[in-house]
Amino acid sequence: MSEHDHEHDHDKDPAEQEALARDLAGELTDLFVQFVRGELDFAEVSFATYDVLQDLHIIATGAYELVETEEESGDSDDSDDSDDSDDSDDGGIGGRYSEAKATEEQEDLAQEPSRD
């Protein structure tokens, strides 16, 4: 058995994992387009691509739990619901890239501050 085979959690729904992987591919497409438009510099697109690859690994290994966001649950008690800023989607898969939000998420995952 290879290392790749025993890393994967077979309790997760393969169709769900495939859908999440497709969402990540869409994120990469958006990042690459933003890069060629000059909206992101190379460091930003590199960091964001690495984040997406980490998410892909988490999905492939099944080490994730999907959580319902306030948008999905219908709880709209926030006063800034009309704000379409990059951080309004809680950083979930399929949302727009925000370097500050991504850095915050990486710090949370690593349980240590960024080394910038």
C-alpha positions as CSV (number, residue, x, y, z in Angstrom):
1,M,0.0,0.0,0.0
2,S,1.5,3.4,-0.9
3,E,1.6,6.4,1.4
4,H,-1.0,8.1,-0.8
5,D,-3.5,5.3,-0.4
6,H,-3.6,5.1,3.4
7,E,-3.8,8.9,3.9
8,H,-7.3,9.1,2.5
9,D,-10.4,8.9,4.8
10,H,-12.8,6.6,3.1
11,D,-15.7,7.7,5.4
12,K,-16.1,11.0,3.4
13,D,-18.5,11.1,0.4
14,P,-16.3,10.9,-2.7
15,A,-18.8,13.0,-4.7
16,E,-18.6,15.7,-2.0
17,Q,-14.8,15.6,-2.1
18,E,-14.9,15.9,-5.9
19,A,-17.2,18.8,-5.8
20,L,-14.9,20.6,-3.2
21,A,-11.9,19.8,-5.4
22,R,-13.7,21.4,-8.4
23,D,-14.5,24.5,-6.3
24,L,-10.8,24.7,-5.5
25,A,-9.9,24.5,-9.2
26,G,-12.3,27.4,-9.8
27,E,-10.5,29.4,-7.1
28,L,-7.1,28.7,-8.8
29,T,-8.6,29.9,-12.1
30,D,-9.8,33.1,-10.4
31,L,-6.4,33.6,-8.8
32,F,-4.5,33.1,-12.1
33,V,-6.8,35.5,-13.9
34,Q,-6.3,38.1,-11.2
35,F,-2.5,37.7,-11.5
36,V,-2.5,38.2,-15.3
37,R,-4.7,41.2,-14.9
38,G,-2.2,42.7,-12.4
39,E,-4.7,42.6,-9.6
40,L,-2.4,40.3,-7.5
41,D,1.4,40.2,-7.4
42,F,3.4,37.0,-7.7
43,A,3.9,36.7,-4.0
44,E,0.1,37.0,-3.4
45,V,-0.8,34.4,-6.1
46,S,1.9,32.1,-4.8
47,F,0.7,32.3,-1.2
48,A,-2.9,31.8,-2.3
49,T,-2.1,28.9,-4.6
50,Y,-0.3,27.2,-1.7
51,D,-3.4,27.8,0.5
52,V,-5.5,26.1,-2.2
53,L,-3.1,23.2,-2.4
54,Q,-3.3,22.8,1.4
55,D,-7.1,22.8,1.2
56,L,-6.9,20.2,-1.5
57,H,-4.7,18.0,0.7
58,I,-7.2,18.4,3.6
59,I,-10.1,17.4,1.3
60,A,-8.3,14.4,-0.1
61,T,-7.4,13.1,3.3
62,G,-10.9,13.7,4.6
63,A,-9.6,15.8,7.5
64,Y,-12.3,18.4,7.2
65,E,-15.8,19.1,8.5
66,L,-18.2,21.2,6.5
67,V,-19.9,23.8,8.7
68,E,-23.1,25.8,7.9
69,T,-22.4,29.5,7.5
70,E,-24.8,32.2,8.6
71,E,-25.7,32.7,4.9
72,E,-26.7,29.1,4.5
73,S,-28.6,28.9,7.8
74,G,-30.7,32.0,7.1
75,D,-29.3,33.8,10.2
76,S,-28.9,37.3,9.0
77,D,-28.6,39.3,12.1
78,D,-25.3,41.0,11.0
79,S,-25.7,44.6,10.2
80,D,-23.1,44.4,7.3
81,D,-25.0,41.8,5.2
82,S,-25.2,44.2,2.3
83,D,-21.4,44.5,2.3
84,D,-19.9,42.4,-0.6
85,S,-16.3,42.7,0.6
86,D,-13.9,39.9,0.3
87,D,-14.1,38.8,3.9
88,S,-17.9,38.5,4.0
89,D,-17.9,34.8,3.1
90,D,-15.9,33.7,6.2
91,G,-13.1,32.5,3.9
92,G,-14.9,29.4,2.8
93,I,-14.1,27.4,-0.3
94,G,-15.4,29.3,-3.4
95,G,-15.1,32.7,-1.8
96,R,-12.9,35.5,-3.1
97,Y,-9.2,35.5,-2.0
98,S,-8.3,37.9,0.8
99,E,-4.6,37.9,1.7
100,A,-5.4,39.2,5.2
101,K,-8.1,36.5,5.7
102,A,-5.9,33.8,4.3
103,T,-3.0,34.9,6.6
104,E,-5.4,34.8,9.6
105,E,-6.6,31.3,8.6
106,Q,-3.0,30.1,8.2
107,E,-2.1,31.4,11.6
108,D,-5.1,29.7,13.1
109,L,-4.2,26.4,11.4
110,A,-0.5,26.6,12.3
111,Q,-1.3,27.9,15.8
112,E,1.5,30.5,15.4
113,P,1.7,34.0,14.0
114,S,2.8,34.6,10.4
115,R,6.5,35.3,9.8
116,D,6.1,38.4,7.7
